[in-house]
Amino acid sequence: MRPPLTLLATAWRLLAVLLLLLAGVGSAAAQEAAAAAPDVGAMSTVAEEQLAPGDAIRIRVFQNPELSVETRILLNGSISYPLIGSIKLAGQNIEQAEESLAKALKAGGFLQNPQITINLLQIKRKQVSLLGEVARPGPYALDRDGTRLSQVLAAAGGIRPDGSSVVIVTGTRLGQPVRYEVNLDLIYLEGRTESDLTLQGGDVIYVNKAPMFYIYGEAQKPGAFKLERNLTFMQALVTAGGITQRGTERNLRVTRREPDGSTKEYYPALHEPVRADDVIFVRESLF
């Protein structure tokens, strides 16, 4: 059974530095050995990840800095590497790719016992698409596992003022299409952090326009307004600047669209909640 990767990396780092110190090599070489040793945190999360076209990687060769490069895997699955030329790495995990490079360098007679470390800098294929009412829509790379919806929205500059707080996420999980509606208000106002969805490559995030309501008649500022969470009709009148001297808050008339597409008129109480697309008419006072 192969030891855990974190233990192997730590042991290899310590052994390399110890051997150099025992041999009387200076501190600069010891530092080089430590730098060339595997990045334990990175290896523990991506060691079993198969490389693919578009992935950005860093290759380091112990005591051979001229062979240490940062590159991106081409569409044909290969990279161009010093001395070797073209070598295919796509489809291999980190450990297999390290072995492939080491074998190629040894077979070419360039190094007798190459010590190679590969770090995955960016997983190109793990991207999400952000659409709709955000400051900077477009594709965003998931640079690490466990990236959450709120982090990608923040990277995109946040939601525009007229954007909805309910975000729609579509994608696949376990080979099946999924669709989530994530209410950001629940995350930040009620502390429901479990609603902050963990994203996966290929997810599409859509931020729709916020629901609106409309006021006309004897209101100070008639027009269209963003529907805030749990807004009442009294608060809606305040949002519109209140009523005019000729208006009255009694007997508000609301035209509301029903689920079947028809419209009906209601006379709501001031404490009742406003619904999306409600059209509120403020009557003129008779006295």
N, C-alpha and C positions, 0 to 999 in steps of 0.2 A: 504494500500500500504506500503510495507516494505521500511524503510529509506535506503539511499545509504550506501553501505558497508563501505566506507571510513569514513562517519560520525559516524556510529555505533562503528567502531574500535576506533576512537579518543575519543568518549564519554566514552566508556568502560575503556579505559586506564586512563583517567582523574578521573573517578569515583573510580576506584580501588585504585589509589594513594591517593585520598582525604580521602577515608574511613580509610585507614591505618594511615594517619597523624592525623585525628580526634581521632582515638582510642589510640593515643600515641605510636604507633609502631615505632621502630627505622628506620633510613634511609636505612638500609640493606634490610629490608622487603619491603620498598617502591621501592627500585631498583628492587627487585625480581618481584614486581607487574608490573612495567613498562616493564621488560624483557619478562614476560609471556604474556603481552597484544599482540594482533594480529599485525603482520607486515603489515601496511596499504598498502605500495606499492605492496607487494606481493599479498595481498588479492584482490586488485582492478583488477589485471590482470589474476588471476587464480581461482577466487572464483567459477566460473561456469564451470571450467574444470573438466570433469569426470576423476576420478582416474582409472588407468589401471595397469596391471602387468608390473613390471619393473620400475615403478615410484619410485623415492626416496623422502621420506617425513620426516619432523621433527615434532614430537608431543611434546607439552609442556603442563604441568598441573600446574595451578596456585597454589603456596605454596606447591607443591609436586614434587620437583626436581628429586626424585628417580623414578618418573613415566615419566620423560621427556626423550625421546629416538629419535634417528635417525635410520630409517629402510627403507627397500625396499619392495614393494608389490610383493609377490610371484606369480608364474605362475597361481596358482589356485585362485588368486585375494584376498588372505588374508594376514595378518601379524601376527606375534607372539608378543603378548603384555603382559607386566608384570601383574600378578594377574588374568587377563582375559583368557590368552591363545590365541588361534587362533580366529581371527575375520575378516570377509570379508569386505573390503572397496572398492574394484574395482567396477566401475559402479556408484559410488556416487560422488557428487561434494564435495568440501572442507567442506561446512557447514553441509551437511548430514553426512559426515564421523565424524565430531566433535560430532554431536548429537548421533551417534551410539556408539562411545566410552564412552560418558558421561552416556548414558543409561545403558551400560554394567557395568561400574564401580558402578553406583548407585544400579542396580539390584543385584549385588553381595555383596552389603553391605560394599564396600570398602571406598566409599566417599559419603557424604550426598548430596553435591551440587558441583560436579566437574566442573571446568572452564577449558576448553580444547581449545587449539589453534593448528591448523595444517598448516604447510607451505610446499608447494611443492618445493623441491630442484632441481629435475631434471625430465623432462618428457622423459622417456626412449623411448617411441614409436615414439617421434618426432625426427627422425634422417634423415640425408641425406647421400647419398653415393657419394664419390669423387673418380673418376677414371681417369686414363691417366697420362699426363705429369705434375704431381705435386710432390712436394718434399716428402709428406707423404700421399699417397692415403689411403682410408679406410672410415669407417663410422664416422660421426660427429653428436653429439647431438645438437639440437636446444634448448639451455637452456632458451631462452626467445622468445616471439613473436616479429616479425619484423626483425629477423636476415636476413642480406643481403648476396648476393653472395660474395662480396668482403671480408666480415668478415670471411666466411668459408674458402676461398682461403688463406687468411692470416694465419688462424689457422693451415692450412695444410702446411705452409712453403713457399707458393707462387708457381708460375709456373716455371718449369725447363727452362733453357736457350733455349732448342729446342722445347718448347711448344708454341702452338698457342695463340694469344691474343683473338681469338673468341672462347667462351666457350659455349657448348651445355648443356642445362638443360631440362630434361624431367620429367614429373610427371602428376598429375591430379589436375584440378581446377573445382569445382562444379560438380564433378563426371565424367568429361570428360578428356581424355588424351590430354596433351599439350606438345609442344616442342618449346623451345626458343633458339635463337642464340644471345648471348650477346657479343658485341664487347667492350672489356675492354679499348681499346684505346679511344673510344668515351667518356667513363666515365671520364678518367683521363686527356686526352689531350684536350678535347673539353668541359668538364664540364657537360656532360649530365648525371647527377646523377639519373634521372628517369630510366636510363637503368640498374641501379644496382638492379637487381631483388630481391624481397623479397621471401625468400624460405619458403617451407612448408614441413611437414613431408612426407617422401617417395620420395622426389625429388632425381634424379640421375644427378650428374654433371660430364660431360666428357670434358677433355682437350685433344684435338688431337695434334699430332705433327704439328709444324708450316709448312706452305707451303715452298717449296724449289725452287731454280733455279740452273742451272748448266752452267758452262763456261769451254770451252776447246779451244785448238788452241794456238795462240800466246798471252796468258795471263801470267803474272808473277806467279800467284798462281791459276792455274786451279783447279776446284773441285766443290763441292756442297755447297751452301750458303743459309742461312735463308732469306726468302723474307720479307723484311721490308715494312711497309705501304708506298704506293705511290713511291716506288723505281723506278727510271728511268734507262735506259740502260747505260747512262753515269755514274751514281752512281754504277751500277753493275760492270762496268769495274774498278772503284776505289776500290770496295770491293775485287776484285780479284787481287789487287796490281798494276793495270794498265796493259798496253800492253808491250810486249818485244820490243827490238830495231828492230826486224824484222817484228813486227806486225803493223797493221793499224786499226784505229777505224772506217774507212769508210767501208761501205757495210757489216756490221755485218749480219750474217745469223742466223736466229732463227727457230728452229724446235718446233712447238707448237701443243699440243694435242687439238683437237676440241671437242665440247660437244658430238658428235656422236661417239667418240672414234678414229677417224681417225687423222692423223698428216699432217700438212702443213708447208711449209717453207715461212718465211717472211724476209723482209729486212727493219727493223724498223729504224726510226730516233732516234737520241740519247736522245731526250727529251721525247719519248714515255714511258709509264709505262711497267715494266716487269710483266708478269703473272706467276702464280704458274706453276711449272714444265717446264718452258721455258728452252730450251737447246740452249745456245749461242755459236756460233763459231766465233772466232776472226781470221780473215784472215791474211795471210802473205803479206806484202807489196811487190808490183811488182818492186819498185824502191828503 
